[in-house]
Amino acid sequence: MENKTAIIAGASGLIGRSLTQQLLNSNQYSNVIALVRKPLGINHPKFSEVTVDFDGISDFVDFPQGEDIFCCLGTTMKNAGSKEAFFKVDYTYCYDLAKRGLQAGADRFFLVSAMGANPKTSNFYSRVKGELEDQLSFLGYRTIYVFKPSLLRGDRKVFRFGEKLALIITRIIPFIGPWKKYRPIHVDKVADAMVKVAKQDDKGFYYYQSDIMQKM
Ligand SMILES: NC(=O)c1ccc[n+]([C@@H]2O[C@H](COP(=O)([O-])OP(=O)(O)OC[C@H]3O[C@@H](n4cnc5c(N)ncnc54)[C@H](OP(=O)(O)O)[C@@H]3O)[C@@H](O)[C@H]2O)c1
């Protein structure tokens, strides 16, 4: 077992729950620390959690030390209630987490972004995600890995009408040729790709699209 520590934010979410389990199962990490708003109820010898108010993450003195930071934070426009509130979670919290983690000694940052993220697009959701990807690259991490999943499949605890409807519609679409990358991807596949990529020893900024993750 390698003596590394993984820090994960968003561990209670759809991807985050799967990723936390896969990090705990991986022999790359001897410690997995989740930054949480409320306890997750995970009982595992490698697991610990730190309660965090993400509004104050930049000045959080007890930020844990770890080499790798995994960010699975995110909200929806519906849950956030406004563009400003959405931006706060999907951009500010993620950016501040990366910055604070770097100060605490991390040297690799793993971000779950989204397919189509682009700082120049007129679509607000995709633009926020794209701006975050862009700005992270200037922070000074040795390595940044950005995962850009298509629509996620998985066992979501709360019902999201739009997501459910989109998943039903995608069942009748063939997704062949250039459309393959739009095929919904299971969260376990994304988490598995993230843990596999973590075994690499790269330096720089790397993107992983859904179609690549499906094949890993
Ligand atoms: N869903 C999709 O189809 C899809 C597709 C492509 C990309 N993505 C992106 O993938 C990422 C993960 O998606 P997901 O579906 O796994 O997300 P999710 O299930 O909604 O989980 C989001 C996570 O973010 C945390 N979070 C939300 N609002 C917060 C706040 N105000 N303060 C602190 N933490 C907060 C949640 O913590 P709490 O439990 O404490 O609320 C949770 O751990 C997101 O960035 C999303 O945009 C999603």
PDBQT file of the ligand as one rigid body, heavy atoms in Angstrom, charges set to zero:
ROOT
HETATM    1  N1  LIG A 301     -25.715  14.821 -12.766  1.00  0.00    +0.000 N 
HETATM    2  C1  LIG A 301     -25.231  14.753 -13.992  1.00  0.00    +0.000 C 
HETATM    3  O1  LIG A 301     -25.828  14.154 -14.907  1.00  0.00    +0.000 OA
HETATM    4  C2  LIG A 301     -23.900  15.400 -14.292  1.00  0.00    +0.000 A 
HETATM    5  C3  LIG A 301     -23.379  15.293 -15.573  1.00  0.00    +0.000 A 
HETATM    6  C4  LIG A 301     -22.128  15.852 -15.849  1.00  0.00    +0.000 A 
HETATM    7  C5  LIG A 301     -21.431  16.500 -14.851  1.00  0.00    +0.000 A 
HETATM    8  N2  LIG A 301     -21.962  16.598 -13.611  1.00  0.00    +0.000 N 
HETATM    9  C6  LIG A 301     -21.179  17.301 -12.576  1.00  0.00    +0.000 C 
HETATM   10  O2  LIG A 301     -20.571  16.334 -11.753  1.00  0.00    +0.000 OA
HETATM   11  C7  LIG A 301     -20.399  16.866 -10.431  1.00  0.00    +0.000 C 
HETATM   12  C8  LIG A 301     -20.994  15.882  -9.445  1.00  0.00    +0.000 C 
HETATM   13  O3  LIG A 301     -22.348  15.650  -9.813  1.00  0.00    +0.000 OA
HETATM   14  P1  LIG A 301     -23.310  14.762  -8.910  1.00  0.00    +0.000 P 
HETATM   15  O4  LIG A 301     -24.538  14.508  -9.709  1.00  0.00    +0.000 OA
HETATM   16  O5  LIG A 301     -22.535  13.628  -8.311  1.00  0.00    +0.000 OA
HETATM   17  O6  LIG A 301     -23.656  15.822  -7.754  1.00  0.00    +0.000 OA
HETATM   18  P2  LIG A 301     -24.660  15.647  -6.517  1.00  0.00    +0.000 P 
HETATM   19  O7  LIG A 301     -25.113  14.265  -6.379  1.00  0.00    +0.000 OA
HETATM   20  O8  LIG A 301     -25.682  16.720  -6.624  1.00  0.00    +0.000 OA
HETATM   21  O9  LIG A 301     -23.667  15.978  -5.279  1.00  0.00    +0.000 OA
HETATM   22  C9  LIG A 301     -23.151  17.242  -5.124  1.00  0.00    +0.000 C 
HETATM   23  C10 LIG A 301     -22.180  17.321  -3.966  1.00  0.00    +0.000 C 
HETATM   24  O10 LIG A 301     -21.879  18.721  -3.771  1.00  0.00    +0.000 OA
HETATM   25  C11 LIG A 301     -22.192  19.074  -2.432  1.00  0.00    +0.000 C 
HETATM   26  N3  LIG A 301     -22.805  20.396  -2.355  1.00  0.00    +0.000 N 
HETATM   27  C12 LIG A 301     -23.859  20.868  -3.060  1.00  0.00    +0.000 A 
HETATM   28  N4  LIG A 301     -24.171  22.103  -2.658  1.00  0.00    +0.000 NA
HETATM   29  C13 LIG A 301     -23.297  22.417  -1.664  1.00  0.00    +0.000 A 
HETATM   30  C14 LIG A 301     -23.105  23.552  -0.839  1.00  0.00    +0.000 A 
HETATM   31  N5  LIG A 301     -23.898  24.637  -0.931  1.00  0.00    +0.000 N 
HETATM   32  N6  LIG A 301     -22.113  23.516   0.079  1.00  0.00    +0.000 NA
HETATM   33  C15 LIG A 301     -21.323  22.444   0.189  1.00  0.00    +0.000 A 
HETATM   34  N7  LIG A 301     -21.448  21.322  -0.553  1.00  0.00    +0.000 NA
HETATM   35  C16 LIG A 301     -22.432  21.317  -1.476  1.00  0.00    +0.000 A 
HETATM   36  C17 LIG A 301     -23.200  18.048  -1.938  1.00  0.00    +0.000 C 
HETATM   37  O11 LIG A 301     -23.066  17.979  -0.538  1.00  0.00    +0.000 OA
HETATM   38  P3  LIG A 301     -24.352  17.870   0.444  1.00  0.00    +0.000 P 
HETATM   39  O12 LIG A 301     -24.738  16.417   0.428  1.00  0.00    +0.000 OA
HETATM   40  O13 LIG A 301     -23.824  18.331   1.735  1.00  0.00    +0.000 OA
HETATM   41  O14 LIG A 301     -25.415  18.755  -0.147  1.00  0.00    +0.000 OA
HETATM   42  C18 LIG A 301     -22.727  16.793  -2.662  1.00  0.00    +0.000 C 
HETATM   43  O15 LIG A 301     -21.710  16.151  -1.936  1.00  0.00    +0.000 OA
HETATM   44  C19 LIG A 301     -21.081  18.228 -10.427  1.00  0.00    +0.000 C 
HETATM   45  O16 LIG A 301     -20.119  19.231 -10.588  1.00  0.00    +0.000 OA
HETATM   46  C20 LIG A 301     -21.999  18.175 -11.651  1.00  0.00    +0.000 C 
HETATM   47  O17 LIG A 301     -22.224  19.455 -12.218  1.00  0.00    +0.000 OA
HETATM   48  C21 LIG A 301     -23.168  16.055 -13.298  1.00  0.00    +0.000 A 
ENDROOT
TORSDOF 0
